[in-house]
């Protein structure tokens, strides 16, 4: 334990195979990655549950196809942060009429939408609504800020998320093979500027939207900017580290 009395938080960034639109098959692949990772938190890439298919229907937290991930999290004691198109907030008037690019947080008790991407890019702007607020989740005394892809390239997003009092900044992204250095560059900037751990899960393999060869190369950086763990470009790779 550190001086706060909390134990280190084990975290993994995973690059599972993702089939276009096939939520059921992809959920099984995510569940396998959760079991293989063996960590308290497992972070997945942007839209990993459907592939980067911008017309894919939203997946709600009560979708029965998520059950394999819930079961894997129950077995391992993990929290999985899954990239998916998600519905709007039912607590907001008219919110369910929109789709968002989001993060579904899943543990052994079920699932919830934890974050909706704030900074959309390219064709996403005509297909999705933009999320309105930064978000963070608390796990075992650690506070993790959430981001999706372009969010990580917007300095104000990190500023606003860090203002929530976070220990780590975690994101799911998708980059082309030619832009494979982007997660490393952005994670270095965020860690350097804000003194927080950064974990970025980067899509590997092939997916829609012209991403025939996604970059992979997921990365975890310590608060001092040093690389704590890094994956290669291959599908199925997992990198692990421990946040003190």
N, C-alpha and C positions, 0 to 999 in steps of 0.2 A: 504493500500500500504506500501511497505518497502522503505528503503532509496533510492532505484533505481527508484522509481516511478511506479513500476509494481505491479499489484495485485497478490495475491496468486493464484496458479495454482492447481485446483482440479484434482485429478488423481485417477483412479480405476484400479485394477487388477481383471480380470474376468476369470471364469472357465466354459465356456458353454459346453453343450453336443456336441460332434463332431462325426458324422457318417462317416464311411470309404468311401472316394472318393466323397461323396455327397456334392459338393460345393454349390448347390442351397439351400438345406435344412440347411446346416451349416451357410450360409450367413443369412438366416432368424433368426437362433438362435443367431448369433452375433448381428444382428440388435436389437433383443429383449434385449440382455445384455447391449447394448449401451443406450437404453431407460431407462432400470432399473437403470443403474449406475448413470445417471444424472450428469456426471462430464465432464470437458473440455477435458480430455484425458482418453481413455480406452485402457489398454494394454491386449493383448491376448496371450495364450501360443504358443509354437513352433508348427508349422504345424496345427494350430487349424482349418484352413479352409478345410483341406482334411483329417485330422487325420494323424497319423504317418505312412503313406503309401508311402514308398520310391519310388515307381514306378508311383505315381500320376502325371498326366501331370501338367506342369507349368500353373499358372493362371496369365494372364496378367492384367495390371491395367485397360484395356478397356473391360474386360470381363463383359457382361451384367448381369451375375449372381451376381455381386457385388452391383447391384442397390439397394436392400433392405438396405444394410449398408449405402450407400450414402444418402438415404432418411432419415434413422434414425439419421445420423450425421447432416443433414440439419435441422431436427426438434429440435435437442437438442443442436446444436452448438458444437458438439464434434469432436474430432479427434480420430479415431480408429486405433490402430496399430495391424495389423492382421498377424498371422503366416501362411505362405503359401509357396509352391514351386513356384518360380518365374523364368521368362526368364532372359537371359542375357541382357546387356545394348546395345540397338541398336546403340548407339554412338560409340561403340567399334567394330572394324573390327572382324567379325566372332562371336561376342558376343551372338547373338541370337541362336547359336547352342548349348549353354550350359543351364543346369538347375541349379538353386541355391535354397538353403533353405533361405528364406528371410522374410522380413517384408514389408507388403503393408500398406502405410499410406493413410487413407480414411477420407475425410471430406465432407461437403455438396456440394462441387464443383466437386468432383471426386476422383480418386485414382492415386497413383504413387508408384513405388517400392522405398522404402526409405533406405533399407539396405539388403546386402547379407552376410550370415553367413561366417565368416572367418576361424573358427576352426572347421572342421568336425571331426566326431568320428565314429568308427566302420564301419558298412556297408555303411554309408553315403559317405565314400570316394570313393567308386566305382560307386556311383549313381549320385553324384552332383559335380559341380565345387565349388571351394572355393572362396569366395569373397576376393577382394584385399585390401580394405581400410576400416578403421573405418568410422562411419558416425554419424551425429547428426542432429536434426531438431529443428527449432525455433518455439515456440508457445507462443504468448503473452509476449514476453520479457524473456522467460525461454528457456534454451537450454538443450535438452535432448539427451544424447548419447544412441545409440542403440546396442543391443546384442541379440544373440540367443544361448541358452543352453550352449554348451561346451565353448563358448566364455567367459562365466562368470567365468570359472575355470582356465582361462589363465591369470595370473597377467599382462602380457604384453598388453593384449587386453584392460584392464581397464586403464593402463598407457597411451596407445596411444589414447584412447577415451577421457579420461580426458584432454589430451593435446589440444583437440578441444575447450576447454573453457566451459565445461558443468556445469549445475546446478544439473542435475539428470542423473542417469544411469538406463535405462529401458530395460527389457529383457523378452522374452517368452521362457519357458523351458519345458522339459518333463523329469520326474524322476519316477522311480518305487516307490511303497509304501515303500519298504525297505530303499530307499534313500530319504525319505521324509524330512530329515533334511538338505539336500544339499542347497536348496534355502535360508534357513535361515542362514546357515554358510557362504555361499558365499556373500550374501548381507551384512552381518556383516563385513566381511573382506574388501569389497569394500568401504563401508561407512567409516570404521575406517581408512583405508589407504589413502583415497582421500578426505574425508570431503564433500561428495556429497550425495544427496538423492538417494535411490535405490528402484526401483519397479520391482518385478519379478512376472510375471503371470505364474503359473505352471499348467500343464494339469491335469485334473481330469477325472475319469471314466476309460473306457477301450479303447485301440486303438491298432494299428498294431505294428509290430516289437517286439512282446513279452511283450508289456506293457499291460497285462491283468488288472492290478490294478495300475493306475497312482496315483501319490502322492497327487496332489492338494497342499494345504497349501501355496497358493500365499501370498506374503509378501511385505510390504512397510516399509522401514526404513528411519528415519530422518538422516541428515548429521552427527549427533553425534553418530549414531549407534543404537539408541533406536528404538523400534518397534512402528511405527505409526499406522499400521493396519495389520491384518492378517486374512486370510480365513482358513476355515477347509478343510477337504479332499473331501467334497461332490461336485458333479456336480451341477453347477448353482450358486455356491458361488461367491460373489463379496466383495472385501474390498476396502475402500476408505480412502483417506487422502488429505491434502492440503499442497503443497510446497510453503513456503513463498517467 
